[in-house]
């Protein structure tokens, strides 16, 4: 995989996942909305939820170890929660969700603590 660019590697991962999800949708007889509005939402969500964060993580992992990359990426749920709080009025950041994010982040810290070395 060293010969592949970081964005190609990330893209390949999501193309495979998309094919799998589409297959599951067909098995469950679920339809996919292909209206112009839906397509715009898909493109917007794909760009900001997948291309930007995962592309940057793949690119950044060239320069930091996997432990640091995991910790940095574990911040993502907090970023999503903040954006959802301001942009989605029906999405409430309750105590259970916050505790879940903190436990998840803490678990990543515990798992990769020894790898930090002089990077922190």
Number of C-alpha atoms within 10 A of each C-alpha: 6 6 6 9 12 20 17 12 15 19 16 12 11 15 11 11 12 12 11 12 12 15 13 12 13 12 9 9 9 11 9 10 10 10 9 9 9 12 12 12 12 13 11 12 12 12 14 11 13 15 16 12 14 19 17 15 19 17 15 16 15 11 10 12 14 16 18 22 17 17 20 15 16 19 14 15 17 14 11 11 18 13 11 15 14 9 10 11 8 8 11 11 12 8 9 9 13 14 11 12 18 16 12 15 20 13 14 18 19 11 12 16 14 9 14 15 8 5 8 7
